[in-house]
Amino acid sequence: MTEVFINGLGLIGSSLARAIKQKNPEIKIIAADLNQDALEYALQQKIIDKAADSLTAAQTADFVILATPVNEIINSLQQLSKLPLKKGMIITDVGSTKQQIVAAAAVLPAQVTFISGHPMAGSHKTGVTAGRADLFENAFYFIVAPAVPPEMIIRLQDLLQQLHVKWLQLTPEQHDRLVGQISHLPHIIAAALVNQTQRAFEDSPLGMRMAAGGFKSITRIAAADPTMWSAILHTNAAIIAEQLQDYQNELVKVRRAILIDDQSALYHFFATAKVSRDQLGPEKIGGLPGFYDLFVNIPDKVGSLAKVTQILAAAKINLINLHILEIREEIDGVLQLTFMKETDRTTAAKILNEQHYQVISRK
């Protein structure tokens, strides 16, 4: 019987456990987590077969998955190196940075194989109860495994086959620079904008209450777990600092153009961004998949929102988020519906059109 040990039953760890069980219920899953409630929930829901109180329980596993914050992953690798681990064991992680993790894995004994991984998927929800077997569907799953035999990578991919991801191999340096620019830097920008806006409206509480639409969309990721993100910045500091400086240089140029009213420079700034932004998306350049949004006009009437959600629920369409972008008295509002899959968005658009809702196009 294949045995899998998972350290950390948050959103990612519990989703991996669900997907593994869905593919092969006979696989035995043992898990450890500092949150006892998370372990009890996972046992009750049959997400795992057994709870453990330490990494010691991992020594007989065929696969070990480290699904904690990056600094804890590094500590776990050090602890595992001191245990009599099963020969042929594959150890992997789901950390958001790779250079320090891969370096830390050098202490592992020769009889085990370390394959670092990073699924590019997530949710605005956290914890074991938010986990889903289809969380990673159609997402990129980065593999960082210098000098690892291909057959070992295939073993890990077979275990995680139910994820239905797109596998992509990178070096540790390539990974950290890529995610630094497209994930880490945007999180810093979003958090900084929220903090700056909060300070700007300290004497005007109405300001934050009115922040909606574009502001909420651009700052959505600022709601991420601060423990996880402080750890990420700690382990990718040099790259993020360099990218942050480049971004600050862009802001300095824009500020200068505003002060001297350089309309040509400002037009070029926005036009260049628009051209690049219009090229994003899998239909253009195979961009990283993520959330799929649908925008629908709804009348400003009691029950309008509930009716839309009831229609989607009846069609068994999984809606992961929604919010109203625009509402004005006596005119339609714009409802933003967010889905994990492109097929869900397409089906929802068809059904809502059939119900005489106006689906509008936005980029």
Disulfide bonds with the S-S distance in Angstrom:
none
